[in-house]
Amino acid sequence: LKWGIVPAGEATLELLPLETLNNQSVYHFVMMVRTNAFLDLFYYYRSRIDAYATVDMAHSVRYREQTRTRFKARDVVVEFDWLANQAHYSSVETVSQSPHKTNKSNRVTQLLPGTFDPLSVYFYTRLLNLEVGDRIERPITDGLKCVVAQAEVLQKESLTILGQSRSTFLIQPDFKGVKPVFEKLVGATIRVWISADADRIPVKLSSQIALGSFTGELMSIEGF
C-alpha cells in the first residue's frame, strides 16, 4: 500500500476453511490492514475484518470490524437476521484519553433481499461472468444503512504483476455512502483491477481523494 509515493503498509485478504455459524455452513473471509513502521510514527493503524456468507453466496450472515489507532479502538459487529430481514449493528469505541472514554451504539437496519457486507460483496463479484460494459448491482450494508451498490466494468487492461503480464478487468465500484473496507476511502473514487481469468484475483487498487492518491498492488499470493 502507498499513500502517494510513500510506502504506507500492507493488506492481506484470506478465504478460511468453511465454518458453522447459526447452524449453517458459511464462508469466512478475512481482511487485515496495517501501517508500516515508518507510518506508525505518525499514524498507527491496524484493522481486521471478518465476514461470513452462506456457501451458496446468497447473502451475508455476520460482519465484524476491529480497528486500532494510537488513540482509539473500535469493535463493530453486524448480525444479519434473515427471519426478520434486519441487520443488528453494535459498536464499542474506546478513546485512549485520561480518563478513558467508551462510546457504545446500537442500530437496527432493514435489509434488502440478498444483501452483502462490504467485504463479502467482493467475493460475490468474483463469481460473475464479467464483460466490459457490465453494470453490477447488489444490496450492501455496513449495519448503518442498506443500499443498492453499483460497480461498472470499465475496460480490460494488461498489467505486469509479480513479473508476469496479466489481463485484468478494471472495475469502479460505487458504495452509495456505505463505508468500504478501507475506512480512509469513504467518499473516494475507487478503482479495482482483478485478473480476467477464472481466479478473479485482486491485483491493484487505486483511489483519488482530496489529500492525494492511495494505491495498492499485489505482492504475493498463496493457494492458487
N, C-alpha and C positions, 0 to 999 in steps of 0.2 A: 504494500500500500504506500502511496506517495501523496503528499499534500503539495501541489505544485511540483517542484523538482526535488523536494526534501523527502527522504525516506521516512515514513511515519509509523510503520508497524506491519502486522500480518493478520490475515484472517484464514480460518480453516472451516471447511464445510464437510460434514460427515453424514453418512447413512449407516445407522447402527442396526444390529440384528432386530428382528421382529420382537415386539413385546406384547404383553396383555394389559389392557387398560379398560376399566369398566366392563370387564367380562368379554372383551373382543380383542382380536389381534390387530395391532396397529404398527405402522411405520414410525420410527423415531429418527428425526432429523436434528442435527446439532450444528450450530454455527458459533464460532468463538472469534473474538476480535481483541487484539491487544496492541497498544502503542509500544514502540521500541524504547531502548534505554535512554536514547538521546531525548526523544519527545517526552518521556516520563518526567524529565526535569521541569517541563513547562505545563504539560497536560497529560497526567496519568489517566489511562482509560483501559478498563477491562470489561468485556461483555461476553455473556454466554446465553444463547437462545436454544431452548429445547422445544421442538414442535412435534406433535403427534397427529397422524392422519390415518383414516381407515385404509386397509390394504387394497381396496378397490379404488382408492384415491377419489372418493365421493365427497369428502369434506374433512375438516379438522375436528380433533377431539379435545386437544389441550394445547395451550401455548404458554411458555414461561420465559421471561426475560430477566436476567440478572445483570446489573451494571454497577461498576465501581469506578469512582473518580477519587481524586485526592481528598475531596471534602464531602462527598455524598455517595450513598449506597442506595440502590433501589431494586426491589424484587416485585415483579408483576406476574400474576398468574391469571390466565383466562380459561375458564372451563366452558366447554360447549355442551349445552343441554339441548339435545335434539328432540326430546319429547315435548319440550315447551318452546322449541325454536328460539332459545335465548343464549346469549353469551354472558357469563358471570365474571366480571372483572374485579380483581382486588390488587391493591398496590400498597406497599410499605416502603417509605422513603426515610432514611436516617441521614441527618445532616451532622457532620462531624465538627460542631462548634462547641463552645463552652457556655452553657451546658448543652449536651446532645439534644437534638430535637427530632422527633419522629412524627411523620405525617402518614396517615392512613386514608385510603379512599376505596370506595366500592361503587360499582355501577352495573346495571343490567341493560344489555343492548339486544334488540330484536334481530334475529338472523334471517337472511335470505337463504333459500334452498341452495345447497352446495357451497356454502361459504368456507373459505380457507383463511388461515392466518398469513401474515406477510412472508414467512419462510416456506411453509408447505406449498404455497401457490407456485413457487419456482419449480419444485419437483413435479407438480401437476403439469406445468408448461413443457417439461422435458418429454412428456408422453405424447405430445401433439405432433401431428404431421404438418410441419411448418412449410409455408411457401411465402416468398416475397410478396408483400402487399396485404398479407393476412392481418386482421384486427381481432385480437383475442379479448374476450370479456369474461370476467369471473368475479363473483362477490368475494370480498375480503373484509376482515375486521381485525383491529388491534384491541378489541374489547371496549373501545370508547365510541366507535361509530362503525357502521356496516355500510359499505358502498359497493357499487359495481366498478371494479378497476378495469383498466384497459391496457393493452400492450400492442404496439404495432411493429410488425416485422418490416424494417425499412429496406434492407438490402442484404446481399451476400458480399462478404469480403474475405480476402485471403490474408491471414496474419501469420507471422513467424513466432511460434510459441515453443519454448524448450528446444530450440534449434530445428524445429520442423515446421513446414508450411501447413497450415490448417485452413480449410474452408469453414467459414463461420457465418451465422446469421446475426445481424445487428438488430437488436430489439430495444425499443424505447417504451418503458412502462409508465403508466400514469396511475398513481395510487389514490388519486382523488381525495387527498387530505389524510389518508391513513398513514401512520408512521411506518416508514420502511425499516428493514433490518439494520441499516446503518443510520443511527439516530441523527448524525450531523447532516444527513442529506434530505431532511424534511424540507419540502418545498423546492428542492433542486430538480433540474432536468437530468435524468439518469439514463445512461445508455449501457446496455449489456451485450457482450458478444458471447455466443455459445456455439460450440462446434456443430457443424452441419451434418455430422454422422449420427449413427443411432445412439451414441452415448450422451449427446447433448451436454457436453462438459462446459461449464463457465470458464472462459479463458481471459476475459478482460472486462473491466468495469470503469466507467468514466462519468464524471458529473461536472457541472459548472454552476457555481453559486457566487454570491456577491463577494465572498472573501477569497475566491480563487478556484482552482481546479483540484479535483480529487480523482486519483486513478488507482487501479489495482490490476495486476497481471498474474496469471497462473505461474507458480514457481515449481510446484511438484504435484504429483498425482499418484495415488496408490489404489490398487484393486481393479484397474482396467487393463 
